[in-house]
């Protein structure tokens, strides 16, 4: 289906462009959200007659979005969630969770403006795009952790999961490495076995 864009659409075109899109995308997204008109003769005339108004409205919305972007860009929000020992969350972080955390931090964004390429399902620092306008996008950091202390470490740049795996591996190596240095758990176990009286 050919449509006339009423605003810039990412990876598609700018205001006034006539583009060909799949029928479902036009019917389910572009047309209901007033982002485009069907490209027929009547709509072309209508668009040309209102072009200056459409462009000025778009410029106003862009300016408003740029103003509100200052309060959102670069923000870091903290979400405390339950997770397994491997760092996988029980559930996932949704756009609604991010919107609520931003609102608590004094930034107003709509759920539809938060762009999650894939659900957040593990602890760590995640970057999320917030599209305030077709031409204004900012990035917020989402710090997902199991405790406020862990969130603080992650905020300082510490990879909590890597640290935890190193600690587990160190304990495993100490307990089972036959080449461990004297004084390790492995040798202490051997010494105890030697001291045991023979039956």
N, C-alpha and C positions, 0 to 999 in steps of 0.2 A: 504494500500500500504506500502511495506517495503522500507525504504530509508536509505542511509548512510549519517550521519551528517558531514558537512564540517566545522562546527563551533559549539560552545556550544549553545544550545537553551534551554532557561529557561523551567523547568518542563518537559523536553523531554530527554536530554542527552548531552554527550560531543562529541568532535571530534572523528570520527571513529565509533561511536556507530551505530548499525543497529537497527532501531526502526520501529514499525508499527504505521502509522498515518492514518487518514481518507483521502480518495482520494482527496477531495476538498482542504484540508489544504496543502497537498503536491503539487497539481497542481497550486493552486492560491497563495501560499505563499512561501513554502520552495524551490521549484524548480526554479521559476522565479527569486528569490532573491539570487540564488546560495548558499543557506544555506545547501543544500542536493543534493544527486544524487539518482536516482532510484537504488535499491539494486538488480542488476543483476550481472552475472559473469564478464562481460566486465568492468563494473564500479568498481567492487571490485578490479580487477587487476589494473585499472587506479588509484584508490585511494591509494592502497599499494605502487605503483611506485612513487607517488607524496606526500606520507604522510609527509615526513620530510619537504618538501617545504611548504605544507599547514600549518603544525604546526609552522614553523618559521614565516610565514606571519602573522598568528594569534597572535603570541607573539609580533611581531612588532606593530600590530594594537592595542593590549592591552596596550603596553607601551605608545603609543601615546595618547590613551584614558585616561590613568592614569595621564599623564602630563596635558592634557586639563581639567581633572576633578578638579584639584587644583584651577582653575579659576572659577569653577561653583559651587562646593560643598558648601552648607550652604548659598548661596546668597539669598537675599530677594529682590523681585521685587514688585513694587507698581503699581496697576491698578486702575484708577478712573473710576467708572461706575455709571450710573443712576440706582436707585433701589427704590422699594416701601417702605412704612413705616415699613413693616414687614421684610425688609432686602432682599427680593427676587429681583434679578436682572431682568431688562428688557432685556432679551436675556441671553447669557451665555459667560463665558470666554473660549476661545478655545486654542488649542495647539499653533496656529499661534500667538495669543496675547502674550503668555508666551515667545515664541521664539523672538518676536520683542522687548519685554521688556528686555530680557537677552542681546540681541544684543546692545541695547541702553546703557546697563551697561557694555559693553565690553566683553561679553562671547558669543562665537560662538557655537550654537547647531542647529541641523537639526530638522524640525518639527516632523519627524518620531521617533526622540529620546525622545520626551516628552511623557510620559505615563500618560494619564488621565484615571483613572478607571471609572470615571463618570464626566459629565460636571460640571463645577463650576457655580452654579446658585444663590449663596447668598454671601452677604458681609461677611468679616471675614478673618482670617489667614488660608491658606490652604497649605498643604505640597504636593508637586508634585515630582514624580520620573523622573529623566532624565537618560536614559540608553545610555551611550556613547559607550559601547561595550558589547558583550554578557556577559562578566565577570566584567564589571565596571559600577556601577550605583551610582548616587548621588541624594541628595534631595535638592530641592530649595523651599523656602517659597514664596507664592504668597499672597500679602496683597491687598485684594479687598475692596475698600471703596467708599463712595459717595463724599468725599472731602479729600484734603490733610491733613486737621486737624483731621478728623476721622481716616485716615490712620496712623497718628502719634500716636493717642491714642491706636489703635490696636497694633502697633509696641511695645508699652510699656506694653502690656499685658492686656489692659482694654477690657472687653467684651462690645462693644458699644451697641449691640442689647439688652442685659440684662439690661444695664443702662437705655436705652430708655424705656423699658417696665416698669421698677421700677418707673420711673418718671411719666409715664402715669397712672399707678395704684395708685400712691400717689395722683395725681390730682383727680382721680375718687373717691377714698376713702374719701378725704376731702369734696368733693361736695355732696356725697350721703350717708355717714355713719351716721345713727341716733345716734350712741354712740360716736361720735367724741367729742374731748375735747373742752372746751369753747374757743371762738375766731376763730373757724373754719368756713369755708364757709357755712356749713349747719346751724349753729346756727345764723350766721349773717342774713341768709335768713329768719329764723323764727322771729327774732327781727324786721325785716322790715315789715313782715306781721302783727305783733302785733301793730305796730305804725300806720298802715294804718287806716284812719277814717272809722267808720262803715257807711254803706249806709242807 
